[in-house]
Amino acid sequence: MISLASRDILHSWGKFVFTGMGLGLLIGVTLTMAGLYRGMVDDAKTLLDNSGADLWIVQQDTLGPYAEASSIYDDTYRSLLGMQGVAAASNVTYLTMQVRRTQAHGTNMANEVRAMIVGTVTNAPAQPGQPAYLVAGRHITRDHYEAIADISSGLQLGDNIKIRRNQYQVVGLTRRMVSSGGDPMIFIPLRDAQEAQFLKDNDAIVRQRARTAQNPALNRPNTPTLLAAVIQSQSMNNSVNAVLVQISPGTDPESVAEPIRRWKHLTVYTRVQMEDILIAKLIATSAKQIGMFLVILAIVSAAIVAFIIYTLTIGKIREIAVLKLIGTKNRTIATMILQQSLALGVIGFAVGKISATFWAPIFPKYVLLENSDAVSGFFAVMAICMLASLLAIRVALQVDPAEAIGG
């Protein structure tokens, strides 16, 4: 049985190998799609790991800084530090925007990169929200105009970038600090981030000041300092998106979160809850879309294998008739076709796995190829090949032995 299948494969090895390579590229795309989903999940988990937080304190009745807008006063963290079980608390802001590189270090190039701007407290590398480690450079030590960037942004030490109106110099580089969407993170001082998030353009500021001056309640003749105070308050931002909290070792996160919810009138998420928000809500639609693509690719792969095996079987109808004429059992013929189909699947899977491994790093988004997915994919390919061979086996078993002699 093995001899019949192998000899037939060797007889038309060119067609067989090239077909396997074509099928392999399709399988490689399938593995890459699965890797894209795994990469999205890993990005979400990495975002939470890199924040260094055990609890996320956000605006009441919101899903937190990663899923929707959240705004709380920046002095909230002080009241949290006095609560039992809280080891550290730090303000943080998140803003996704286009960042323009005005002058690259050692070059004259200027381009843009989409990044998540993270505003964190300076001079406190151990606080939650700060990058856990650097691969080059140093941490932010000034209160303004310094930045740390993820290397996936393409920025280098010494590069100058523009965020809103201000220029920042990249003083440190980190790795795998990305948003849930895969955008690289750029860390800047908290005050700068607060200004960037709520900063209005010059024309809007002029119009707002004019409206304020025209309001008699805010511009009283007998209170000349009132207008200046109101304008100053309008130009300041005292809000942050969240407070990241680290709890004491051995403390139950829910035991710390519940008093904050009750007495501070804020929404608190634990690590498990925040992970559920990121995976079950933020990337749920993308996951369904990738799942649909996987189903379509599986159907297309089955159709290709079925067509190729059917074509190969039709091409040797006379040979099959000869086998039947000399007394070869139907089981032997069916096994030969099944083995050819499985061999085609093995070649295709090998080509697909190698292809996906080589082109995965080229993708702009992180592609995580897990061994468990490869094993599941292999068995799925084998099952598809077995099902695809049924049509060819049915045709082969209906061949009349008389065709061997031209009947």
N, C-alpha and C positions, 0 to 999 in steps of 0.2 A: 504493500500500500504506500509506504513512504517512498519506495523506489519510483512508482508511477508518478507521484506528485513532483518529486525532485527532478526526474527526467523531463517532465513536461515543462517545468519552470526553466531548466537549463536550455531547452529547445527554443524558448521564446523569452530568454532572460532580459533582452534589451527592453522590450515592451513592458515586461513585468517590473523591472527596476525603475524605469521612468514613471510608470504609473504609481509605484510605491512612493517615489519622491513627490509627485504631485499631491497624493493623499497626505503625505507627511507634512507638507506646507500647510494644508488645511488643518491638520491635527495641531500643528504648532500654533496656529492662530487661536484654536480652541483653548489650548493650555495657557496662552497669553491672556485671553479674556478672563479665565479663572484667576490667573495671577494678578490681573488688574483689580479684581474684587478683593482678593487677599491683601493687596497693597493698600487699598482704601481702608480696610479694617485695621491694618497695621499702622497706617498714618493716624487714624483716630486714637488708637491706644498709645502710640508714641507721643501724641499731643498731650494726653493726660499724664503720662509718665514724666515727660520733660517739664511739666508745670511744677512738679514737686509738691503738689497739694493733695490733701486728704479730703478736704471739703471745699466746695465752691459756694460762696455767699453772693447772691445776685438779687436783683430787684424782685419784689414780690410778684408772684403769678407770671413769671417769665421762665423760659427754658435755659437761661444762662447765656454767657457771652459768646459761645460758639454757635448757637442755634438761632438766636434772635437778639434784638437790642435789649440792653440792660443798663440801667443808670442808678447808681447809689452814691451818697456823699462820701468824699474821700477821707473823712474823719471817722468813718464807721469802724475801721480796723482797731482804733484805740479802745473802744468799748469791748471789742471781741477779745483783746489780749487779756483782759481780767477775768474771763470766764474759765471755769474749771475744765481741764483737759486740753486747752488750747496752748500749744507750744510756740507757734509763730503765726503771724498774720501779715499779709502784704497786699497792697493795692496793685491792680493791673488793669490795663486797657488793651483792647484789640481793635485793629482797624485794617481792613484789607483794601489795598489801593495800588495804583501804578507808581512805581518809584523810578525816578529818572537818574541815570548815572551821568553826572555832568562832566566828570573828568576821571578817566581810569588811570590807575597808577602805572606810569611808564608808557601810556598810549594817549592818543587824542580821540578815542572812540567815545561816542555818546549813544546810549540806548536806554530802553526801559525794561523793567522786570516787574511782574505782578507779585506782590509779597504781602504777608500779614505783618503789620507794624505792631509791635508789642511794647507798651510802655511799662517799665518796671522801675523800682526804686534803685538808686545808684549807691555805690560804696557798701553794698551788702550782697555779695555773691551767694551766700548761703540761704538767702531768703527765697521763699517760693516765688515762682515766676521768672527767676533768673536762669540763664542757660546753665545746664548742669556741668558742662565741661567745654573747653576750647581746644581746637586743633591747631590754632595759631593766634598770635597776638595776646591781648590782655583784656580784662574786664573794663567796663565803663567806670571811669573815676571822676569825671566831670559831670556837673549838673546839666550841661547843655552840649549839643552839637557833636556827640560821639555816638557811634553805633557798632553793634555786633551783628554780623550777617551769617546766615547759613550758606555753606559753600555751593549748594545747588542753585543759588541765585546768580552765580557767576562772578560775584564781587570778590575783590582781593584786598589785602591789607593796603591801606593808603588811598583807596578809591574814595572819591567824593560823590555823594548822592544828594538829591534834593527831595525833601518831603514838605509839601506845601510851599511855604516861603523860605524855609531854612535849609542851610547846607550842613551836611553831616559827614564826618570822616570815619571810615571803617577802621576800627582799632582792634577788632577781634573776629575770628571765624569759628563757627561751630558746625556740627554735622547732625543730620537727621532731626533738625528742629523745624518741623513743618506743620502747617495747619491741617485740618481734617480733609481739605480739598487738595492737599499736596503742595500748596504754595509755600515757598521758603519764608522763614521768619526773619525779621530784622528788628533787633532790640534797640530802643532808644530810651533816654531818661523819661520818667513818668510825666513830669511837667511839660516837656516838649510834646509828648504823645497826647496829653489832654488838650493842649493848644491846637495840635494838628487835627484832632477829631472834631472839634467844634469851631474851628477857625472860619470866619467869614471873609469874603473878598473885600477889598478896600471900598468899592462902591457900596456894598451892602452895609458896611460899618458906617460910612458917611450918612447914608439914608436913615439908618437906625438912630444915629445921634441927632439928626435933624428932627425926627419924629419925637424923640425924647425931649428935646428942647422946646418943641411946640406944645407939649403937654403941660398945662398950667399946674397940675398937681405935682409935677416933678421939677418944675422950674419956677419956684416962687420968688417973687422980688425980695422979700424980706429974709430969704434963706439962700444966700449965694452959693454955699458949699453943697447944697442938696443935689444940684444937677451934676456936679463933678463926681459925687459919690455914686450916683445912680449909673452914670456912664462907666465908671470904673468897675462897678459890680457886673455890668453887662459884658465887659471885656474879659472877665475872669471865668474860669471853668473850675468848679469844685466837685466835679463828678468823675467817677471811674466806672468801669464796666463790671468789675467783680472784686471780691476780696478772696484771696487764696489762703487757706488755713491749713497748717500742719498741726496734727494732734499729738499728744504725748504718747510714747510707746506703750502698748498694751491697753490703750483706751478704745472703747467701742465708738466708732464714728457716729452712730445713730444717737448715742447718749449725749454727745456734744451738739449734734445738729438740732435735736428736738428743742432744747431751751432757746436756741437762737431763733428758731421759727416762732416760738411762742411769745418771747419777750421783745425781740427786735423787729418783728413784723417783716422779716425777710425770707426769701426762699433759699433753702440750703440743699445742696445735692452732694451725696457721697460719691465715691469713685464708681461704684456699681451703677448707681443711677445716672451719672454723667456718661458712662460708657454706653448705657442703653439709649440715651438720647442721641449720641453721635452715630451709633450703628443702626439702631432701629428706626430712627426718624430722619437724620440728615442724609444718610446714604441709602435709604430704603428704596427710593425710586431708581437710583443707579444700579442697585443690586438686582432689582426686577428686570431692568433693561438688559443687563449682562446675562441674566438667566435666560431671557428670551433668545439672545444671540447664541447661547450655548445649545439650546434646543434646536434652533435652526441649523447650526453647524453640524450637529449630530445627525439630523435628517439628511442634510446634503452629503455628509460623509457616507452614510448608509446607501444613498442613491448612487454615489460614484462607485463604491465597491460592488454593489449589485450589478451595475451596468458593465463594469470591467469583467467581472467573473462571468456574467452572461455572455458577453462578447467572446471571451476566450473559449467558453464551452461551445458556442455556436460554431466557432472556427474549427473545432475538432469533432464534429458530429460523426464523420466517417470513422475516425479512430475509436470513438466510443462504441460505434456499431461493431467494429472489429472485435473489441474487447468482449462485447456481449456475445458475439458469434462464437468465440473460443471458450465461452462458459464463465466469463468473469461475473461475479455476483454483483447485484445492485449496490450492496453495502460497500464493496470495494470502490466502485465508481463514485459513490456519494462521498466516501471518505477522502478520495483523491481531490475532489472539488473543494471540500471543506478545508483540507490542508492547504490548498493553494490560496484560499481566501484568508485563512489565518496567517499564512506567510506574508501575504500582501499587507495585512494589518500590522505585523511585527515590523516590517520594513518601514511602513508609514509612521508608526509610533516612534521608532528610533530616529528617523529624519525629523519628525516634529519636535521631539524632546530636545535634540541638538540645536535645531533652528531657534526654538523658543529661548533656550539658554543663551545663545549668542546675541539675539536681537533684543532681549528684555532690558539690558542696561541702556539701550539707545532711546527707549521711550521717555517722554518728558515726565510722565507720572510713574511713581514707584510700582514696579511689577514684582510681586513676591511669588516665586515658584516653590511650592512646598512639595516634599517627597510624597506626602499622603495624597495630594492631588494627582501626582504622576502615577501612583499605583492605581488609584481609582480610575484614572483616564485609560490606563493600559487595559484593565479588565473591561471597561466600557467599549473600547475599540474592538477587543476580541468578541464581545457579545454582538456588537454591530456587524462585524464580519461574518459571524455565524448566521445571523438572521439574513444578511444580504446574500448568502450563498444558497438559500433555500430555493430561490427562483431558478438558478442554474441547475441545481440538483434535480428539480422537478422536470426541467427540459431534458436533462441527460437520461433520466430514468424512462422517459417516454420514447426514446430513440428505438427505432425498429432495427433489429440485427440485419435485416435484409438490405439495408442501405450500404452495408459493407461491400456488397457485390453489385451495387448499382440498382437495387430493387426499389 
